[in-house]
Amino acid sequence: GNIPGKVKVRGGEFVLNANLSNELSANFSYTYSSSEDASGLQIRRVPTDLVKLVADYHPESLPFGLFASVNYVGDVFEPPAGPVGPAAPTVCWLAAAEFGR
């Protein structure tokens, strides 16, 4: 819900995309967010860190591709206790796709 008073939000994001070969690409992103209420505490249930790593294997000589992703959500805060651990477990996705020829 809404938070009474003013909030201060500062943060940034770093993204790196790479074509490691003709058949393999990767993406990495990191986001930092400082979201403080009027008392200077991190806003409840807003994580400070988010990390995502993706790899995509797409061979030109084969009719399929593979995809893997790992997502991490950092610690969340519960005033007045402070950090109470990750907002969610680290999630890993694996997928395959068939390409028509």
N, C-alpha and C positions, 0 to 999 in steps of 0.2 A: 504494500500500500504506500500511500504518500507519507513523507516524513515532514513533521513540522519544522519550520525554520529554514535556514539556508543549508545547502550541501555544497561541498567543493569536490569536483571530480577532475582528476588529472591522470594522464596515462599515455601510452604509446604502443605501437605495434611494429614488429620487425617481420618482414616476409622475405624468404629466399626461395626462388624457383630455379631449378637446374635440370638441364637435359644432360644426363650422365652418359648417354650413348644414343644411337638411333632408336633403340628399343626400350630404354629405361629413363624415366624422368622422376623427379622428386620435388616435393614442396615442404618447406618448414615455416611455421609461423609461431610467434610468441607475442602475447599481449599482456601488458601490465596495466592495472587500473587501481588508482588510489581514489576511493569514493568515501569521503568523510562527512559525518553529520556535523551539526553546529558545535558539538563538544569535542570534535577532533577524532572521534572513533570511526573505524571502518564501518560502513553501512552494513546492517545485518543481511547475511546470506548473499553478499556480493563478493565473488572471489577476486583476489588480487592478481592471480596468474592463470593464463590459459595457454596451453601448448598443443600444437597439432603437427604431426609428421605424416606425410603421404608418399607412397611409392607406387608408380604405375609402370607395369611391364607390358609392352605392346609390340611384340615381334612382327615384323612385316611378312615373314615367311610362314607364319602359322595363323590359323583362323580363330585364334582366341587371344585374350589378354588377361592379366592378373592385376589386382589392385589391393593395396593394404593401407590402412590408416590407423593411427594411434592418437587418441585425444585425451588430454589431461586437464582437469579443472582443479585449480589450487585450493588452498584453505579458504574457508568462509569464516565469518566472525559472528559471534553471539554475545552482544554486550550483556553483562559486564565481564564475562569470562574471557573474551578474546578469541583467538583462533581455536576452532573446534575440529579441524581436520578438513579433508577434501570435500567439496560440495557433492561429488559423485565419484564412483570408482573410475579408474582409467579404463577407457573403452577402446577395444581393438576391433577393426572391421577387416574382413578378408572377402574378396569377391572375385569372380571370374566372369568374363563376357565372351560370347561367341560372335564373330563377325561374319556376315554373309559374304560369299565370294561370287 
